[in-house]
């Protein structure tokens, strides 16, 4: 997912979102990739879940389902 889309969804500032993504990246849950455009303003930063991140996400979803089923 594009960084800009995550920013829209979360309604965080660039700095706050970047800080959160850095923590997730350092924990091995995501990776970031910069796709270079014709200028820095046109660069696209892509954020993807790692296998570890997907496993953690699925675990949280399952826990929420169990809570909702109670």
CHARMM internal coordinates of N, CA and C (Angstrom, degrees):
IC EDIT
DIST 1 N 1 CA 1.4316
DIST 1 CA 1 C 1.5296
ANGL 1 N 1 CA 1 C 107.85
DIST 1 C 2 N 1.3165
ANGL 1 CA 1 C 2 N 115.58
DIHE 1 N 1 CA 1 C 2 N 144.97
DIST 2 N 2 CA 1.4599
ANGL 1 C 2 N 2 CA 120.05
DIHE 1 CA 1 C 2 N 2 CA 178.60
DIST 2 CA 2 C 1.5306
ANGL 2 N 2 CA 2 C 110.88
DIHE 1 C 2 N 2 CA 2 C -70.91
DIST 2 C 3 N 1.3288
ANGL 2 CA 2 C 3 N 115.78
DIHE 2 N 2 CA 2 C 3 N 144.50
DIST 3 N 3 CA 1.4632
ANGL 2 C 3 N 3 CA 122.07
DIHE 2 CA 2 C 3 N 3 CA 175.97
DIST 3 CA 3 C 1.5255
ANGL 3 N 3 CA 3 C 109.79
DIHE 2 C 3 N 3 CA 3 C -54.54
DIST 3 C 4 N 1.3194
ANGL 3 CA 3 C 4 N 116.63
DIHE 3 N 3 CA 3 C 4 N -43.15
DIST 4 N 4 CA 1.4661
ANGL 3 C 4 N 4 CA 120.42
DIHE 3 CA 3 C 4 N 4 CA -177.61
DIST 4 CA 4 C 1.5272
ANGL 4 N 4 CA 4 C 111.38
DIHE 3 C 4 N 4 CA 4 C -62.13
DIST 4 C 5 N 1.3224
ANGL 4 CA 4 C 5 N 117.33
DIHE 4 N 4 CA 4 C 5 N -35.36
DIST 5 N 5 CA 1.4712
ANGL 4 C 5 N 5 CA 120.54
DIHE 4 CA 4 C 5 N 5 CA 178.37
DIST 5 CA 5 C 1.5270
ANGL 5 N 5 CA 5 C 110.16
DIHE 4 C 5 N 5 CA 5 C -70.71
DIST 5 C 6 N 1.3180
ANGL 5 CA 5 C 6 N 117.34
DIHE 5 N 5 CA 5 C 6 N -41.82
DIST 6 N 6 CA 1.4678
ANGL 5 C 6 N 6 CA 120.45
DIHE 5 CA 5 C 6 N 6 CA 175.88
DIST 6 CA 6 C 1.5257
ANGL 6 N 6 CA 6 C 110.96
DIHE 5 C 6 N 6 CA 6 C -59.83
DIST 6 C 7 N 1.3270
ANGL 6 CA 6 C 7 N 116.07
DIHE 6 N 6 CA 6 C 7 N -39.66
DIST 7 N 7 CA 1.4658
ANGL 6 C 7 N 7 CA 120.70
DIHE 6 CA 6 C 7 N 7 CA 178.62
DIST 7 CA 7 C 1.5272
ANGL 7 N 7 CA 7 C 110.22
DIHE 6 C 7 N 7 CA 7 C -62.49
DIST 7 C 8 N 1.3268
ANGL 7 CA 7 C 8 N 117.57
DIHE 7 N 7 CA 7 C 8 N -41.91
DIST 8 N 8 CA 1.4665
ANGL 7 C 8 N 8 CA 121.42
DIHE 7 CA 7 C 8 N 8 CA 178.06
DIST 8 CA 8 C 1.5222
ANGL 8 N 8 CA 8 C 111.18
DIHE 7 C 8 N 8 CA 8 C -63.24
DIST 8 C 9 N 1.3190
ANGL 8 CA 8 C 9 N 116.75
DIHE 8 N 8 CA 8 C 9 N -46.18
DIST 9 N 9 CA 1.4654
ANGL 8 C 9 N 9 CA 121.84
DIHE 8 CA 8 C 9 N 9 CA -176.99
DIST 9 CA 9 C 1.5223
ANGL 9 N 9 CA 9 C 111.44
DIHE 8 C 9 N 9 CA 9 C -65.51
DIST 9 C 10 N 1.3206
ANGL 9 CA 9 C 10 N 116.28
DIHE 9 N 9 CA 9 C 10 N -44.48
DIST 10 N 10 CA 1.4677
ANGL 9 C 10 N 10 CA 120.46
DIHE 9 CA 9 C 10 N 10 CA -174.78
DIST 10 CA 10 C 1.5225
ANGL 10 N 10 CA 10 C 113.27
DIHE 9 C 10 N 10 CA 10 C -85.46
DIST 10 C 11 N 1.3270
ANGL 10 CA 10 C 11 N 116.14
DIHE 10 N 10 CA 10 C 11 N -17.43
DIST 11 N 11 CA 1.4665
ANGL 10 C 11 N 11 CA 122.19
DIHE 10 CA 10 C 11 N 11 CA -177.12
DIST 11 CA 11 C 1.5321
ANGL 11 N 11 CA 11 C 112.06
DIHE 10 C 11 N 11 CA 11 C 58.31
DIST 11 C 12 N 1.3380
ANGL 11 CA 11 C 12 N 115.94
DIHE 11 N 11 CA 11 C 12 N 32.51
DIST 12 N 12 CA 1.4610
ANGL 11 C 12 N 12 CA 121.88
DIHE 11 CA 11 C 12 N 12 CA 176.08
DIST 12 CA 12 C 1.5231
ANGL 12 N 12 CA 12 C 109.67
DIHE 11 C 12 N 12 CA 12 C -95.55
DIST 12 C 13 N 1.3104
ANGL 12 CA 12 C 13 N 115.79
DIHE 12 N 12 CA 12 C 13 N 157.31
DIST 13 N 13 CA 1.4629
ANGL 12 C 13 N 13 CA 119.74
DIHE 12 CA 12 C 13 N 13 CA 172.91
DIST 13 CA 13 C 1.5287
ANGL 13 N 13 CA 13 C 108.61
DIHE 12 C 13 N 13 CA 13 C -71.77
DIST 13 C 14 N 1.3149
ANGL 13 CA 13 C 14 N 116.27
DIHE 13 N 13 CA 13 C 14 N 162.95
DIST 14 N 14 CA 1.4670
ANGL 13 C 14 N 14 CA 120.27
DIHE 13 CA 13 C 14 N 14 CA 176.87
DIST 14 CA 14 C 1.5244
ANGL 14 N 14 CA 14 C 110.70
DIHE 13 C 14 N 14 CA 14 C -55.08
DIST 14 C 15 N 1.3380
ANGL 14 CA 14 C 15 N 116.41
DIHE 14 N 14 CA 14 C 15 N -44.74
DIST 15 N 15 CA 1.4675
ANGL 14 C 15 N 15 CA 120.75
DIHE 14 CA 14 C 15 N 15 CA -177.17
DIST 15 CA 15 C 1.5239
ANGL 15 N 15 CA 15 C 111.64
DIHE 14 C 15 N 15 CA 15 C -64.71
DIST 15 C 16 N 1.3296
ANGL 15 CA 15 C 16 N 117.14
DIHE 15 N 15 CA 15 C 16 N -44.22
DIST 16 N 16 CA 1.4716
ANGL 15 C 16 N 16 CA 120.48
DIHE 15 CA 15 C 16 N 16 CA -179.20
DIST 16 CA 16 C 1.5215
ANGL 16 N 16 CA 16 C 111.33
DIHE 15 C 16 N 16 CA 16 C -66.01
DIST 16 C 17 N 1.3310
ANGL 16 CA 16 C 17 N 116.12
DIHE 16 N 16 CA 16 C 17 N -44.15
DIST 17 N 17 CA 1.4604
ANGL 16 C 17 N 17 CA 119.67
DIHE 16 CA 16 C 17 N 17 CA 179.76
DIST 17 CA 17 C 1.5216
ANGL 17 N 17 CA 17 C 110.37
DIHE 16 C 17 N 17 CA 17 C -64.70
DIST 17 C 18 N 1.3127
ANGL 17 CA 17 C 18 N 117.12
DIHE 17 N 17 CA 17 C 18 N -42.87
DIST 18 N 18 CA 1.4602
ANGL 17 C 18 N 18 CA 120.85
DIHE 17 CA 17 C 18 N 18 CA 179.07
DIST 18 CA 18 C 1.5229
ANGL 18 N 18 CA 18 C 111.02
DIHE 17 C 18 N 18 CA 18 C -60.13
DIST 18 C 19 N 1.3222
ANGL 18 CA 18 C 19 N 117.04
DIHE 18 N 18 CA 18 C 19 N -41.30
DIST 19 N 19 CA 1.4674
ANGL 18 C 19 N 19 CA 121.32
DIHE 18 CA 18 C 19 N 19 CA 178.73
DIST 19 CA 19 C 1.5295
ANGL 19 N 19 CA 19 C 110.71
DIHE 18 C 19 N 19 CA 19 C -62.59
DIST 19 C 20 N 1.3298
ANGL 19 CA 19 C 20 N 117.01
DIHE 19 N 19 CA 19 C 20 N -44.16
DIST 20 N 20 CA 1.4612
ANGL 19 C 20 N 20 CA 120.80
DIHE 19 CA 19 C 20 N 20 CA 179.07
DIST 20 CA 20 C 1.5300
ANGL 20 N 20 CA 20 C 110.90
DIHE 19 C 20 N 20 CA 20 C -64.60
DIST 20 C 21 N 1.3275
ANGL 20 CA 20 C 21 N 116.23
DIHE 20 N 20 CA 20 C 21 N -42.73
DIST 21 N 21 CA 1.4634
ANGL 20 C 21 N 21 CA 120.10
DIHE 20 CA 20 C 21 N 21 CA -179.95
DIST 21 CA 21 C 1.5216
ANGL 21 N 21 CA 21 C 111.55
DIHE 20 C 21 N 21 CA 21 C -65.92
DIST 21 C 22 N 1.3207
ANGL 21 CA 21 C 22 N 117.32
DIHE 21 N 21 CA 21 C 22 N -35.38
DIST 22 N 22 CA 1.4646
ANGL 21 C 22 N 22 CA 120.43
DIHE 21 CA 21 C 22 N 22 CA 176.90
DIST 22 CA 22 C 1.5218
ANGL 22 N 22 CA 22 C 110.25
DIHE 21 C 22 N 22 CA 22 C -61.32
DIST 22 C 23 N 1.3295
ANGL 22 CA 22 C 23 N 116.88
DIHE 22 N 22 CA 22 C 23 N -43.85
DIST 23 N 23 CA 1.4697
ANGL 22 C 23 N 23 CA 120.47
DIHE 22 CA 22 C 23 N 23 CA 178.58
DIST 23 CA 23 C 1.5245
ANGL 23 N 23 CA 23 C 110.72
DIHE 22 C 23 N 23 CA 23 C -62.76
DIST 23 C 24 N 1.3309
ANGL 23 CA 23 C 24 N 117.18
DIHE 23 N 23 CA 23 C 24 N -42.34
DIST 24 N 24 CA 1.4675
ANGL 23 C 24 N 24 CA 120.60
DIHE 23 CA 23 C 24 N 24 CA 178.85
DIST 24 CA 24 C 1.5262
ANGL 24 N 24 CA 24 C 111.38
DIHE 23 C 24 N 24 CA 24 C -66.33
DIST 24 C 25 N 1.3210
ANGL 24 CA 24 C 25 N 116.25
DIHE 24 N 24 CA 24 C 25 N -38.48
DIST 25 N 25 CA 1.4675
ANGL 24 C 25 N 25 CA 120.60
DIHE 24 CA 24 C 25 N 25 CA 179.24
DIST 25 CA 25 C 1.5285
ANGL 25 N 25 CA 25 C 110.71
DIHE 24 C 25 N 25 CA 25 C -67.05
DIST 25 C 26 N 1.3258
ANGL 25 CA 25 C 26 N 116.70
DIHE 25 N 25 CA 25 C 26 N -43.46
DIST 26 N 26 CA 1.4658
ANGL 25 C 26 N 26 CA 120.38
DIHE 25 CA 25 C 26 N 26 CA 178.97
DIST 26 CA 26 C 1.5241
ANGL 26 N 26 CA 26 C 111.94
DIHE 25 C 26 N 26 CA 26 C -64.39
DIST 26 C 27 N 1.3282
ANGL 26 CA 26 C 27 N 117.14
DIHE 26 N 26 CA 26 C 27 N -26.63
DIST 27 N 27 CA 1.4670
ANGL 26 C 27 N 27 CA 121.72
DIHE 26 CA 26 C 27 N 27 CA 178.08
DIST 27 CA 27 C 1.5215
ANGL 27 N 27 CA 27 C 112.28
DIHE 26 C 27 N 27 CA 27 C -86.81
DIST 27 C 28 N 1.3307
ANGL 27 CA 27 C 28 N 116.80
DIHE 27 N 27 CA 27 C 28 N -4.48
DIST 28 N 28 CA 1.4569
ANGL 27 C 28 N 28 CA 120.46
DIHE 27 CA 27 C 28 N 28 CA 176.92
DIST 28 CA 28 C 1.5138
ANGL 28 N 28 CA 28 C 115.02
DIHE 27 C 28 N 28 CA 28 C 85.52
DIST 28 C 29 N 1.3403
ANGL 28 CA 28 C 29 N 117.62
DIHE 28 N 28 CA 28 C 29 N 16.11
DIST 29 N 29 CA 1.4654
ANGL 28 C 29 N 29 CA 120.74
DIHE 28 CA 28 C 29 N 29 CA -177.74
DIST 29 CA 29 C 1.5253
ANGL 29 N 29 CA 29 C 113.66
DIHE 28 C 29 N 29 CA 29 C -90.19
DIST 29 C 30 N 1.3223
ANGL 29 CA 29 C 30 N 117.40
DIHE 29 N 29 CA 29 C 30 N -25.00
DIST 30 N 30 CA 1.4625
ANGL 29 C 30 N 30 CA 121.50
DIHE 29 CA 29 C 30 N 30 CA -179.71
DIST 30 CA 30 C 1.5213
ANGL 30 N 30 CA 30 C 110.12
DIHE 29 C 30 N 30 CA 30 C -138.76
DIST 30 C 31 N 1.3216
ANGL 30 CA 30 C 31 N 114.65
DIHE 30 N 30 CA 30 C 31 N 165.65
DIST 31 N 31 CA 1.4611
ANGL 30 C 31 N 31 CA 121.89
DIHE 30 CA 30 C 31 N 31 CA 167.33
DIST 31 CA 31 C 1.5224
ANGL 31 N 31 CA 31 C 107.07
DIHE 30 C 31 N 31 CA 31 C -128.75
DIST 31 C 32 N 1.3231
ANGL 31 CA 31 C 32 N 115.32
DIHE 31 N 31 CA 31 C 32 N 153.04
DIST 32 N 32 CA 1.4669
ANGL 31 C 32 N 32 CA 121.19
DIHE 31 CA 31 C 32 N 32 CA 176.27
DIST 32 CA 32 C 1.5186
ANGL 32 N 32 CA 32 C 108.60
DIHE 31 C 32 N 32 CA 32 C -121.39
DIST 32 C 33 N 1.3122
ANGL 32 CA 32 C 33 N 115.26
DIHE 32 N 32 CA 32 C 33 N 143.65
DIST 33 N 33 CA 1.4570
ANGL 32 C 33 N 33 CA 121.97
DIHE 32 CA 32 C 33 N 33 CA 179.18
DIST 33 CA 33 C 1.5213
ANGL 33 N 33 CA 33 C 108.66
DIHE 32 C 33 N 33 CA 33 C -137.29
DIST 33 C 34 N 1.3226
ANGL 33 CA 33 C 34 N 116.38
DIHE 33 N 33 CA 33 C 34 N 129.06
DIST 34 N 34 CA 1.4695
ANGL 33 C 34 N 34 CA 120.58
DIHE 33 CA 33 C 34 N 34 CA 178.43
DIST 34 CA 34 C 1.5199
ANGL 34 N 34 CA 34 C 108.88
DIHE 33 C 34 N 34 CA 34 C -96.99
DIST 34 C 35 N 1.3193
ANGL 34 CA 34 C 35 N 115.62
DIHE 34 N 34 CA 34 C 35 N 123.26
DIST 35 N 35 CA 1.4602
ANGL 34 C 35 N 35 CA 122.68
DIHE 34 CA 34 C 35 N 35 CA 174.58
DIST 35 CA 35 C 1.5278
ANGL 35 N 35 CA 35 C 106.47
DIHE 34 C 35 N 35 CA 35 C -99.27
DIST 35 C 36 N 1.3081
ANGL 35 CA 35 C 36 N 116.58
DIHE 35 N 35 CA 35 C 36 N 115.17
DIST 36 N 36 CA 1.4606
ANGL 35 C 36 N 36 CA 121.05
DIHE 35 CA 35 C 36 N 36 CA -173.37
DIST 36 CA 36 C 1.5154
ANGL 36 N 36 CA 36 C 111.56
DIHE 35 C 36 N 36 CA 36 C -79.75
DIST 36 C 37 N 1.3354
ANGL 36 CA 36 C 37 N 115.40
DIHE 36 N 36 CA 36 C 37 N 131.90
DIST 37 N 37 CA 1.4567
ANGL 36 C 37 N 37 CA 122.78
DIHE 36 CA 36 C 37 N 37 CA 175.45
DIST 37 CA 37 C 1.5159
ANGL 37 N 37 CA 37 C 109.80
DIHE 36 C 37 N 37 CA 37 C -100.10
DIST 37 C 38 N 1.3168
ANGL 37 CA 37 C 38 N 115.66
DIHE 37 N 37 CA 37 C 38 N -164.87
DIST 38 N 38 CA 1.4656
ANGL 37 C 38 N 38 CA 120.08
DIHE 37 CA 37 C 38 N 38 CA -178.83
DIST 38 CA 38 C 1.5259
ANGL 38 N 38 CA 38 C 112.22
DIHE 37 C 38 N 38 CA 38 C -73.93
DIST 38 C 39 N 1.3348
ANGL 38 CA 38 C 39 N 116.75
DIHE 38 N 38 CA 38 C 39 N -15.76
DIST 39 N 39 CA 1.4660
ANGL 38 C 39 N 39 CA 121.94
DIHE 38 CA 38 C 39 N 39 CA 174.21
DIST 39 CA 39 C 1.5190
ANGL 39 N 39 CA 39 C 107.79
DIHE 38 C 39 N 39 CA 39 C -149.50
DIST 39 C 40 N 1.3280
ANGL 39 CA 39 C 40 N 117.12
DIHE 39 N 39 CA 39 C 40 N 163.87
DIST 40 N 40 CA 1.4713
ANGL 39 C 40 N 40 CA 120.35
DIHE 39 CA 39 C 40 N 40 CA -179.13
DIST 40 CA 40 C 1.5252
ANGL 40 N 40 CA 40 C 110.91
DIHE 39 C 40 N 40 CA 40 C -57.32
DIST 40 C 41 N 1.3239
ANGL 40 CA 40 C 41 N 116.78
DIHE 40 N 40 CA 40 C 41 N -35.55
DIST 41 N 41 CA 1.4647
ANGL 40 C 41 N 41 CA 120.70
DIHE 40 CA 40 C 41 N 41 CA 179.54
DIST 41 CA 41 C 1.5247
ANGL 41 N 41 CA 41 C 111.71
DIHE 40 C 41 N 41 CA 41 C -64.81
DIST 41 C 42 N 1.3259
ANGL 41 CA 41 C 42 N 117.18
DIHE 41 N 41 CA 41 C 42 N -21.19
DIST 42 N 42 CA 1.4666
ANGL 41 C 42 N 42 CA 120.78
DIHE 41 CA 41 C 42 N 42 CA -179.11
DIST 42 CA 42 C 1.5237
ANGL 42 N 42 CA 42 C 112.90
DIHE 41 C 42 N 42 CA 42 C -101.17
DIST 42 C 43 N 1.3383
ANGL 42 CA 42 C 43 N 117.27
DIHE 42 N 42 CA 42 C 43 N 3.73
DIST 43 N 43 CA 1.4633
ANGL 42 C 43 N 43 CA 120.53
DIHE 42 CA 42 C 43 N 43 CA 175.32
DIST 43 CA 43 C 1.5270
ANGL 43 N 43 CA 43 C 109.14
DIHE 42 C 43 N 43 CA 43 C -65.45
DIST 43 C 44 N 1.3214
ANGL 43 CA 43 C 44 N 116.30
DIHE 43 N 43 CA 43 C 44 N 149.14
DIST 44 N 44 CA 1.4590
ANGL 43 C 44 N 44 CA 121.97
DIHE 43 CA 43 C 44 N 44 CA 176.09
DIST 44 CA 44 C 1.5183
ANGL 44 N 44 CA 44 C 107.90
DIHE 43 C 44 N 44 CA 44 C -120.44
DIST 44 C 45 N 1.3235
ANGL 44 CA 44 C 45 N 116.78
DIHE 44 N 44 CA 44 C 45 N 128.42
DIST 45 N 45 CA 1.4580
ANGL 44 C 45 N 45 CA 121.23
DIHE 44 CA 44 C 45 N 45 CA 175.48
DIST 45 CA 45 C 1.5204
ANGL 45 N 45 CA 45 C 107.47
DIHE 44 C 45 N 45 CA 45 C -101.85
DIST 45 C 46 N 1.3290
ANGL 45 CA 45 C 46 N 115.42
DIHE 45 N 45 CA 45 C 46 N 123.27
DIST 46 N 46 CA 1.4555
ANGL 45 C 46 N 46 CA 122.21
DIHE 45 CA 45 C 46 N 46 CA 178.96
DIST 46 CA 46 C 1.5220
ANGL 46 N 46 CA 46 C 109.05
DIHE 45 C 46 N 46 CA 46 C -102.42
DIST 46 C 47 N 1.3131
ANGL 46 CA 46 C 47 N 116.61
DIHE 46 N 46 CA 46 C 47 N 138.97
DIST 47 N 47 CA 1.4604
ANGL 46 C 47 N 47 CA 123.10
DIHE 46 CA 46 C 47 N 47 CA 178.99
DIST 47 CA 47 C 1.5187
ANGL 47 N 47 CA 47 C 107.27
DIHE 46 C 47 N 47 CA 47 C -121.08
DIST 47 C 48 N 1.3352
ANGL 47 CA 47 C 48 N 116.67
DIHE 47 N 47 CA 47 C 48 N 127.67
DIST 48 N 48 CA 1.4634
ANGL 47 C 48 N 48 CA 120.48
DIHE 47 CA 47 C 48 N 48 CA 179.21
DIST 48 CA 48 C 1.5217
ANGL 48 N 48 CA 48 C 110.34
DIHE 47 C 48 N 48 CA 48 C -131.81
DIST 48 C 49 N 1.3208
ANGL 48 CA 48 C 49 N 115.10
DIHE 48 N 48 CA 48 C 49 N 148.58
DIST 49 N 49 CA 1.4628
ANGL 48 C 49 N 49 CA 120.48
DIHE 48 CA 48 C 49 N 49 CA 174.60
DIST 49 CA 49 C 1.5166
ANGL 49 N 49 CA 49 C 109.56
DIHE 48 C 49 N 49 CA 49 C -74.55
DIST 49 C 50 N 1.3003
ANGL 49 CA 49 C 50 N 116.42
DIHE 49 N 49 CA 49 C 50 N 142.18
DIST 50 N 50 CA 1.4609
ANGL 49 C 50 N 50 CA 121.32
DIHE 49 CA 49 C 50 N 50 CA 170.56
DIST 50 CA 50 C 1.5320
ANGL 50 N 50 CA 50 C 107.25
DIHE 49 C 50 N 50 CA 50 C -85.81
DIST 50 C 51 N 1.3155
ANGL 50 CA 50 C 51 N 117.38
DIHE 50 N 50 CA 50 C 51 N 174.80
DIST 51 N 51 CA 1.4653
ANGL 50 C 51 N 51 CA 120.65
DIHE 50 CA 50 C 51 N 51 CA 175.75
DIST 51 CA 51 C 1.5279
ANGL 51 N 51 CA 51 C 109.68
DIHE 50 C 51 N 51 CA 51 C -58.91
DIST 51 C 52 N 1.3199
ANGL 51 CA 51 C 52 N 116.14
DIHE 51 N 51 CA 51 C 52 N -41.02
DIST 52 N 52 CA 1.4668
ANGL 51 C 52 N 52 CA 120.47
DIHE 51 CA 51 C 52 N 52 CA 177.97
DIST 52 CA 52 C 1.5295
ANGL 52 N 52 CA 52 C 110.95
DIHE 51 C 52 N 52 CA 52 C -63.45
DIST 52 C 53 N 1.3244
ANGL 52 CA 52 C 53 N 116.96
DIHE 52 N 52 CA 52 C 53 N -41.20
DIST 53 N 53 CA 1.4578
ANGL 52 C 53 N 53 CA 121.32
DIHE 52 CA 52 C 53 N 53 CA 178.70
DIST 53 CA 53 C 1.5136
ANGL 53 N 53 CA 53 C 112.30
DIHE 52 C 53 N 53 CA 53 C -64.64
DIST 53 C 54 N 1.3281
ANGL 53 CA 53 C 54 N 116.76
DIHE 53 N 53 CA 53 C 54 N -41.04
DIST 54 N 54 CA 1.4616
ANGL 53 C 54 N 54 CA 120.79
DIHE 53 CA 53 C 54 N 54 CA 178.71
DIST 54 CA 54 C 1.5225
ANGL 54 N 54 CA 54 C 110.67
DIHE 53 C 54 N 54 CA 54 C -65.85
DIST 54 C 55 N 1.3180
ANGL 54 CA 54 C 55 N 116.38
DIHE 54 N 54 CA 54 C 55 N -40.40
DIST 55 N 55 CA 1.4630
ANGL 54 C 55 N 55 CA 120.51
DIHE 54 CA 54 C 55 N 55 CA 177.74
DIST 55 CA 55 C 1.5302
ANGL 55 N 55 CA 55 C 110.66
DIHE 54 C 55 N 55 CA 55 C -62.20
DIST 55 C 56 N 1.3185
ANGL 55 CA 55 C 56 N 116.94
DIHE 55 N 55 CA 55 C 56 N -43.97
DIST 56 N 56 CA 1.4702
ANGL 55 C 56 N 56 CA 121.00
DIHE 55 CA 55 C 56 N 56 CA 178.91
DIST 56 CA 56 C 1.5232
ANGL 56 N 56 CA 56 C 110.49
DIHE 55 C 56 N 56 CA 56 C -64.59
DIST 56 C 57 N 1.3272
ANGL 56 CA 56 C 57 N 117.03
DIHE 56 N 56 CA 56 C 57 N -43.72
DIST 57 N 57 CA 1.4649
ANGL 56 C 57 N 57 CA 121.14
DIHE 56 CA 56 C 57 N 57 CA 179.10
DIST 57 CA 57 C 1.5221
ANGL 57 N 57 CA 57 C 110.52
DIHE 56 C 57 N 57 CA 57 C -59.84
DIST 57 C 58 N 1.3220
ANGL 57 CA 57 C 58 N 116.41
DIHE 57 N 57 CA 57 C 58 N -48.59
DIST 58 N 58 CA 1.4671
ANGL 57 C 58 N 58 CA 120.16
DIHE 57 CA 57 C 58 N 58 CA 179.81
DIST 58 CA 58 C 1.5220
ANGL 58 N 58 CA 58 C 111.44
DIHE 57 C 58 N 58 CA 58 C -61.41
DIST 58 C 59 N 1.3185
ANGL 58 CA 58 C 59 N 117.61
DIHE 58 N 58 CA 58 C 59 N -36.58
DIST 59 N 59 CA 1.4607
ANGL 58 C 59 N 59 CA 121.12
DIHE 58 CA 58 C 59 N 59 CA 176.71
DIST 59 CA 59 C 1.5179
ANGL 59 N 59 CA 59 C 111.94
DIHE 58 C 59 N 59 CA 59 C -63.56
DIST 59 C 60 N 1.3229
ANGL 59 CA 59 C 60 N 116.91
DIHE 59 N 59 CA 59 C 60 N -40.84
DIST 60 N 60 CA 1.4673
ANGL 59 C 60 N 60 CA 120.77
DIHE 59 CA 59 C 60 N 60 CA 178.23
DIST 60 CA 60 C 1.5254
ANGL 60 N 60 CA 60 C 111.12
DIHE 59 C 60 N 60 CA 60 C -66.92
DIST 60 C 61 N 1.3228
ANGL 60 CA 60 C 61 N 116.79
DIHE 60 N 60 CA 60 C 61 N -41.36
DIST 61 N 61 CA 1.4670
ANGL 60 C 61 N 61 CA 120.38
DIHE 60 CA 60 C 61 N 61 CA 178.44
DIST 61 CA 61 C 1.5222
ANGL 61 N 61 CA 61 C 109.82
DIHE 60 C 61 N 61 CA 61 C -61.77
DIST 61 C 62 N 1.3156
ANGL 61 CA 61 C 62 N 117.29
DIHE 61 N 61 CA 61 C 62 N -43.86
DIST 62 N 62 CA 1.4676
ANGL 61 C 62 N 62 CA 120.99
DIHE 61 CA 61 C 62 N 62 CA 179.12
DIST 62 CA 62 C 1.5265
ANGL 62 N 62 CA 62 C 110.64
DIHE 61 C 62 N 62 CA 62 C -62.47
DIST 62 C 63 N 1.3162
ANGL 62 CA 62 C 63 N 117.77
DIHE 62 N 62 CA 62 C 63 N -42.22
DIST 63 N 63 CA 1.4697
ANGL 62 C 63 N 63 CA 121.08
DIHE 62 CA 62 C 63 N 63 CA 178.47
DIST 63 CA 63 C 1.5236
ANGL 63 N 63 CA 63 C 110.66
DIHE 62 C 63 N 63 CA 63 C -62.37
DIST 63 C 64 N 1.3193
ANGL 63 CA 63 C 64 N 117.38
DIHE 63 N 63 CA 63 C 64 N -40.45
DIST 64 N 64 CA 1.4670
ANGL 63 C 64 N 64 CA 120.70
DIHE 63 CA 63 C 64 N 64 CA 177.82
DIST 64 CA 64 C 1.5260
ANGL 64 N 64 CA 64 C 111.35
DIHE 63 C 64 N 64 CA 64 C -65.54
DIST 64 C 65 N 1.3249
ANGL 64 CA 64 C 65 N 116.76
DIHE 64 N 64 CA 64 C 65 N -38.16
DIST 65 N 65 CA 1.4758
ANGL 64 C 65 N 65 CA 120.02
DIHE 64 CA 64 C 65 N 65 CA 176.79
DIST 65 CA 65 C 1.5199
ANGL 65 N 65 CA 65 C 110.95
DIHE 64 C 65 N 65 CA 65 C -62.32
DIST 65 C 66 N 1.3172
ANGL 65 CA 65 C 66 N 116.27
DIHE 65 N 65 CA 65 C 66 N -41.53
DIST 66 N 66 CA 1.4638
ANGL 65 C 66 N 66 CA 120.18
DIHE 65 CA 65 C 66 N 66 CA 179.00
DIST 66 CA 66 C 1.5252
ANGL 66 N 66 CA 66 C 111.04
DIHE 65 C 66 N 66 CA 66 C -64.49
DIST 66 C 67 N 1.3193
ANGL 66 CA 66 C 67 N 117.06
DIHE 66 N 66 CA 66 C 67 N -41.10
DIST 67 N 67 CA 1.4658
ANGL 66 C 67 N 67 CA 120.76
DIHE 66 CA 66 C 67 N 67 CA 177.99
DIST 67 CA 67 C 1.5268
ANGL 67 N 67 CA 67 C 110.18
DIHE 66 C 67 N 67 CA 67 C -64.12
DIST 67 C 68 N 1.3266
ANGL 67 CA 67 C 68 N 116.70
DIHE 67 N 67 CA 67 C 68 N -43.95
DIST 68 N 68 CA 1.4651
ANGL 67 C 68 N 68 CA 121.10
DIHE 67 CA 67 C 68 N 68 CA -178.58
DIST 68 CA 68 C 1.5245
ANGL 68 N 68 CA 68 C 111.93
DIHE 67 C 68 N 68 CA 68 C -66.28
DIST 68 C 69 N 1.3241
ANGL 68 CA 68 C 69 N 117.09
DIHE 68 N 68 CA 68 C 69 N -28.12
DIST 69 N 69 CA 1.4670
ANGL 68 C 69 N 69 CA 120.93
DIHE 68 CA 68 C 69 N 69 CA -178.21
DIST 69 CA 69 C 1.5252
ANGL 69 N 69 CA 69 C 112.45
DIHE 68 C 69 N 69 CA 69 C -78.11
DIST 69 C 70 N 1.3104
ANGL 69 CA 69 C 70 N 117.94
DIHE 69 N 69 CA 69 C 70 N -12.60
DIST 70 N 70 CA 1.4664
ANGL 69 C 70 N 70 CA 120.76
DIHE 69 CA 69 C 70 N 70 CA -176.83
DIST 70 CA 70 C 1.5077
ANGL 70 N 70 CA 70 C 111.85
DIHE 69 C 70 N 70 CA 70 C -76.16
END
COOR INIT
IC SEED 1 N 1 CA 1 C
IC BUILD
